[in-house]
Amino acid sequence: MFEDIPVDVSPMYEGERIRSANMFVELAGPKSLGAELVQVEENVEDGKIEVIGPELDAMQEGDIHPLGILIEIQGEHLEKELEGVIERRTHELCNYVKGFMHLNQRDAIWCRVSKEALAAGFKLEHLAKTLAILFKEEFPLIESIAITILTEPAKVEEFVAKAKEEYQTRDARARELSDEDVDVFYGCVMCQSFAPTHVCVVTPDRTALCGAINWFDCRAAAKMDPDGPIFEVEKGDIIDNVKGEYSNVNSVLTERSQGTVERVFLHSVFEYPHTSCGCFEAVAFYMPELDGIGIVDRDFRGETPLGIPFSAMAGQCSGGKQVEGFTGLSLEYMRSPKFLQADGGYERVVWLPKEIKDSLEEFIPEDIKDKIPTEEDASSLKEIRSFLEEKGHPIMERIKTPEAEVPEEEITVEETPELGGEMEMEEMAMAPVAYAPELTVPSSGGVKIIFKNAKVYAEKVIIKKK
């Protein structure tokens, strides 16, 4: 099947990471431009493969090039609503190719080719041929397929603009439905090769974290491939409608996450937030000093108010981890009326990159829009607080004075006889942490410190034995 492909092709290569030291070239990604798009057409020349722009053997080691992947398909029973579903599988199928790494989706794709693959004679033409074979094998409905790979900057720019229009059309359709209108949600485990305990729950009001799959896409995918990575999840009983917790959703998550995740709140970053894969478009993060939530997307190049960039923050919550105070999300979810509704929605948001804010202008409530700062208004916690005070952001009513003492009964110190002298911890940088109902601080020497319902800010902590 892959006789003329110079590298091995197998699902075993899913999850392969190509680090900088082993990379020949990078395609698309945060330092360039790229997109992938599947289009159902009426007349498709089966097997047509075209590369527009430089091939791999014309590139230099260490280069970064733009990338466009256009997949045109035809079939008697193919419907336009299947485009998004088939398109999302590009991520999985590209990663079957040894020496080719594909991350993310839509216009956020990020690919790398290894030095070993180039040495074996691998070209983008081979990638296209491989995808054509795999797509027809995975989706019998596809009768004809043609694939065009673009690396010419001007052509890629035009292609990305066209792709974004298609994405917007798909997303707009999904906004007409709400969670209450359906009895079934959907689960997706397409990213488990990179995040083994992650299960993405897709509802009408909550698009997949990657932003590439909505509820309609999932419905079509589950019907077309009942045994595939996208499956039905009956809601079950409503445990908390505001937080977005459902009995059967919890049961399915427990099973599909290998018992790692037992509960999830679909519309909150607190207690049991949705797990995050690595393909998410943005991260919501809690800032306890302001009792507010910030949002940063993968296109933002600067540092967040926490002093770290998107890449570092993504590392805190990706890989299928459930980390209170952090959750990955899609930008489309920020257009949902249920956006973090358990936390206050936009009234709890205290910082956004300007590009996101501008793109969501018609979805942010009018009375709060001018009260949310961007990187142009504030970049530190102190500057954000000043901005919030000046604009009268409703979060100011929630903020408590950091210096307020924690009630004595809220702190329990257990000590064993072998502890002697005193322990002193000082000059530690205060790092933002998420609120926790109960937090046990790791320690040694027989001391156990438990903080209950408290946020503690301290320049020095001294524990003495009486």
Secondary structure as GFF3:
##gff-version 3
##sequence-region A 1 466
A	DSSP	three_ten_helix	11	13	.	.	.	ID=ss1
A	DSSP	three_ten_helix	20	22	.	.	.	ID=ss2
A	DSSP	beta_strand	23	28	.	.	.	ID=ss3
A	DSSP	beta_strand	34	40	.	.	.	ID=ss4
A	DSSP	beta_strand	49	52	.	.	.	ID=ss5
A	DSSP	three_ten_helix	56	58	.	.	.	ID=ss6
A	DSSP	beta_strand	64	65	.	.	.	ID=ss7
A	DSSP	beta_strand	67	74	.	.	.	ID=ss8
A	DSSP	three_ten_helix	80	82	.	.	.	ID=ss9
A	DSSP	alpha_helix	83	94	.	.	.	ID=ss10
A	DSSP	beta_strand	100	103	.	.	.	ID=ss11
A	DSSP	three_ten_helix	106	108	.	.	.	ID=ss12
A	DSSP	beta_strand	110	114	.	.	.	ID=ss13
A	DSSP	alpha_helix	115	119	.	.	.	ID=ss14
A	DSSP	alpha_helix	124	138	.	.	.	ID=ss15
A	DSSP	beta_strand	144	150	.	.	.	ID=ss16
A	DSSP	alpha_helix	153	174	.	.	.	ID=ss17
A	DSSP	three_ten_helix	179	181	.	.	.	ID=ss18
A	DSSP	beta_strand	184	188	.	.	.	ID=ss19
A	DSSP	beta_strand	200	202	.	.	.	ID=ss20
A	DSSP	alpha_helix	215	224	.	.	.	ID=ss21
A	DSSP	beta_strand	230	234	.	.	.	ID=ss22
A	DSSP	beta_strand	238	240	.	.	.	ID=ss23
A	DSSP	beta_strand	245	246	.	.	.	ID=ss24
A	DSSP	alpha_helix	247	256	.	.	.	ID=ss25
A	DSSP	beta_strand	282	287	.	.	.	ID=ss26
A	DSSP	beta_strand	292	297	.	.	.	ID=ss27
A	DSSP	alpha_helix	310	317	.	.	.	ID=ss28
A	DSSP	beta_strand	326	329	.	.	.	ID=ss29
A	DSSP	three_ten_helix	332	335	.	.	.	ID=ss30
A	DSSP	three_ten_helix	341	343	.	.	.	ID=ss31
A	DSSP	three_ten_helix	345	348	.	.	.	ID=ss32
A	DSSP	beta_strand	349	351	.	.	.	ID=ss33
A	DSSP	alpha_helix	354	359	.	.	.	ID=ss34
A	DSSP	alpha_helix	366	369	.	.	.	ID=ss35
A	DSSP	alpha_helix	381	391	.	.	.	ID=ss36
A	DSSP	three_ten_helix	394	397	.	.	.	ID=ss37
A	DSSP	three_ten_helix	408	410	.	.	.	ID=ss38
A	DSSP	beta_strand	411	414	.	.	.	ID=ss39
A	DSSP	beta_strand	422	426	.	.	.	ID=ss40
A	DSSP	beta_strand	438	441	.	.	.	ID=ss41
A	DSSP	beta_strand	448	452	.	.	.	ID=ss42
A	DSSP	beta_strand	460	464	.	.	.	ID=ss43
###
